[in-house]
Amino acid sequence: MKALGELKKIWKILNEGWIGTIFYCILGLFVALAAHWGLSIMADSDLPIVTVSSTSMVPTLNVGDIALIKGQESYEVGDIIVFDGWEKEPIIHRIVAISDGEKVDRYDNWNQMDDEKILEYGEGKIYITKGDNNPSCDQCVGKSPVKENKIHGKEILTIPYLGCIKILFVRYFIQTPVIGISTSIILLIIYLIYKRW
């Protein structure tokens, strides 16, 4: 019975004041990491959730949308994939052509590159990609074709605009931390003044 009383005291401490805030921040971080790990296993992808941060896939995907990604054994023309490419962050674009070194499969009569040009990339399976909102395919403007080992997975579900929170956090706390920290300090001062009155 005494142990139960001690647990209640500890629980009360963990739920009040700044200690409670820190406790719930740490708990939230652990829950997020566990969820990411669990989703990675279920989706068979090291990158199961992606936030869209550019307009290259509008109107299919908008800035702030969250795309759920699932790893596949193979990918087909028309699939929207997430892959490592020429940007620091993974890219999410549509497969418009696939070449196995002998023949080329195309998506929906896409014709910005002829077969000979695609086959020049050599043997092995390669993917030609394009953002739905971009005028030209990625390889049409000099980017390397995507190899299978660079693909994290295929988009299977989109949650509209839920990723706006992440985009704002990255923009104001990671890329320009002075703005984020300054805003946080101002909000904290306003909160403390409000609590005093």
C-alpha positions as CSV (number, residue, x, y, z in Angstrom):
1,M,0.0,0.0,0.0
2,K,2.9,2.3,0.8
3,A,4.5,1.6,-2.6
4,L,1.2,2.6,-4.3
5,G,1.2,5.9,-2.4
6,E,4.8,6.6,-3.5
7,L,3.9,5.8,-7.1
8,K,1.0,8.3,-6.9
9,K,3.3,11.0,-5.6
10,I,5.8,10.3,-8.4
11,W,2.9,10.4,-11.0
12,K,1.7,13.7,-9.6
13,I,5.2,15.2,-9.9
14,L,5.5,14.0,-13.5
15,N,2.2,15.6,-14.4
16,E,2.7,19.1,-12.9
17,G,4.8,22.1,-13.8
18,W,7.9,22.2,-15.9
19,I,8.8,18.6,-14.9
20,G,5.5,17.4,-16.4
21,T,6.2,19.4,-19.6
22,I,9.7,17.8,-19.9
23,F,8.3,14.3,-19.1
24,Y,5.6,14.6,-21.8
25,C,8.1,15.9,-24.4
26,I,10.4,13.0,-23.8
27,L,7.5,10.5,-23.7
28,G,6.2,12.0,-27.0
29,L,9.6,11.6,-28.6
30,F,9.8,7.9,-27.6
31,V,6.3,7.3,-28.9
32,A,7.1,9.0,-32.2
33,L,10.3,6.9,-32.6
34,A,8.5,3.7,-31.7
35,A,5.7,4.5,-34.2
36,H,8.3,5.2,-36.9
37,W,10.1,1.9,-36.2
38,G,6.8,0.0,-36.2
39,L,5.6,1.6,-39.4
40,S,9.0,0.9,-41.0
41,I,8.6,-2.8,-40.3
42,M,4.9,-2.9,-41.4
43,A,5.6,-0.9,-44.6
44,D,8.9,-2.7,-45.5
45,S,10.5,0.7,-46.0
46,D,13.1,2.7,-44.1
47,L,11.1,5.8,-44.9
48,P,7.4,4.9,-44.3
49,I,6.2,8.5,-43.9
50,V,7.1,11.5,-46.2
51,T,6.0,15.1,-46.0
52,V,5.6,16.7,-49.4
53,S,7.6,20.0,-49.4
54,S,7.6,21.1,-53.0
55,T,4.9,21.8,-55.7
56,S,6.4,19.4,-58.2
57,M,3.6,16.8,-57.8
58,V,0.6,19.3,-57.7
59,P,-2.3,18.6,-58.1
60,T,-1.7,14.9,-57.1
61,L,0.2,15.9,-54.0
62,N,0.3,19.3,-52.4
63,V,2.8,21.0,-50.1
64,G,2.1,19.8,-46.6
65,D,0.5,16.5,-47.6
66,I,1.8,13.3,-45.9
67,A,2.4,10.3,-48.1
68,L,2.5,6.8,-46.6
69,I,5.1,4.7,-48.3
70,K,5.3,1.0,-48.8
71,G,8.3,-0.9,-50.1
72,Q,7.7,-3.1,-53.1
73,E,9.5,-6.0,-54.8
74,S,9.0,-4.2,-58.2
75,Y,7.6,-0.9,-59.4
76,E,5.5,-0.1,-62.4
77,V,5.0,2.8,-64.7
78,G,2.6,5.3,-63.1
79,D,3.7,4.5,-59.5
80,I,4.6,7.5,-57.4
81,I,7.8,6.6,-55.7
82,V,10.1,8.1,-53.0
83,F,13.8,7.9,-53.9
84,D,17.2,9.3,-53.2
85,G,18.4,11.4,-56.0
86,W,20.0,14.8,-56.7
87,E,18.4,16.7,-53.7
88,K,19.5,16.5,-50.0
89,E,16.1,15.2,-49.1
90,P,14.3,12.2,-50.7
91,I,12.3,13.0,-53.9
92,I,8.7,12.0,-54.5
93,H,7.9,11.7,-58.3
94,R,6.0,9.5,-60.7
95,I,7.6,6.8,-62.8
96,V,7.0,7.7,-66.4
97,A,9.2,5.0,-68.0
98,I,11.0,1.9,-67.1
99,S,13.9,0.3,-69.0
100,D,15.4,-3.1,-68.4
101,G,18.2,-2.4,-71.0
102,E,16.3,-4.1,-73.8
103,K,12.8,-2.5,-73.9
104,V,11.1,0.5,-72.5
105,D,7.6,0.6,-70.8
106,R,5.9,4.0,-70.8
107,Y,3.2,5.6,-68.7
108,D,0.1,6.9,-70.3
109,N,1.6,7.7,-73.7
110,W,4.4,9.7,-72.2
111,N,6.8,10.7,-75.0
112,Q,9.4,13.3,-73.9
113,M,12.3,10.8,-74.5
114,D,12.6,8.3,-77.3
115,D,13.4,4.6,-76.6
116,E,17.0,4.9,-78.0
117,K,17.9,7.7,-75.6
118,I,16.5,5.8,-72.6
119,L,18.3,2.6,-73.6
120,E,21.6,4.5,-73.8
121,Y,21.6,4.5,-70.0
122,G,22.8,0.9,-70.2
123,E,21.9,-2.4,-68.8
124,G,19.9,-3.1,-65.7
125,K,16.6,-1.7,-64.6
126,I,16.3,2.0,-64.5
127,Y,13.4,4.4,-63.9
128,I,12.6,7.6,-65.6
129,T,10.8,10.0,-63.3
130,K,8.8,13.2,-63.5
131,G,6.9,15.5,-61.1
132,D,3.3,15.8,-62.3
133,N,3.6,19.6,-62.2
134,N,7.0,19.7,-63.9
135,P,7.1,20.5,-67.7
136,S,9.8,17.9,-68.3
137,C,11.0,14.6,-66.9
138,D,13.9,14.6,-64.5
139,Q,16.2,12.9,-66.9
140,C,15.1,15.2,-69.7
141,V,16.9,18.0,-67.8
142,G,20.1,16.0,-67.1
143,K,19.3,14.2,-63.9
144,S,20.5,10.6,-63.5
145,P,18.0,7.8,-64.0
146,V,16.7,6.2,-60.7
147,K,18.1,2.8,-59.9
148,E,16.1,0.3,-57.9
149,N,18.4,0.4,-54.8
150,K,17.7,4.1,-54.5
151,I,13.9,3.7,-54.1
152,H,12.4,3.7,-50.6
153,G,9.0,2.7,-51.7
154,K,5.7,3.5,-53.4
155,E,3.1,6.0,-52.2
156,I,0.0,4.1,-51.1
157,L,-2.0,6.7,-49.2
158,T,-2.0,10.5,-48.8
159,I,-3.2,12.5,-45.8
160,P,-3.8,16.1,-46.9
161,Y,-1.9,19.0,-45.3
162,L,-1.1,17.2,-42.0
163,G,2.6,17.7,-42.7
164,C,2.3,21.5,-42.6
165,I,3.3,21.3,-39.0
166,K,6.6,19.5,-39.8
167,I,7.3,22.0,-42.6
168,L,6.9,25.0,-40.3
169,F,9.0,23.3,-37.6
170,V,11.8,22.6,-40.0
171,R,11.6,26.0,-41.6
172,Y,11.6,28.0,-38.3
173,F,13.5,25.8,-35.9
174,I,16.0,23.9,-38.1
175,Q,16.7,26.1,-41.1
176,T,16.3,29.5,-39.3
177,P,16.5,28.6,-35.6
178,V,16.8,32.3,-34.5
179,I,13.2,32.9,-35.6
180,G,11.8,29.8,-33.9
181,I,13.7,30.3,-30.7
182,S,12.7,34.0,-30.6
183,T,9.0,33.2,-31.2
184,S,9.2,30.5,-28.4
185,I,10.7,32.9,-25.9
186,I,8.1,35.6,-26.7
187,L,5.2,33.1,-26.3
188,L,6.7,31.8,-23.0
189,I,6.9,35.4,-21.7
190,I,3.3,36.1,-22.7
191,Y,2.3,32.8,-21.0
192,L,4.1,33.7,-17.8
193,I,2.6,37.2,-17.7
194,Y,-0.9,35.7,-18.3
195,K,-0.4,33.1,-15.5
196,R,0.6,35.9,-13.0
197,W,-2.6,37.8,-13.6
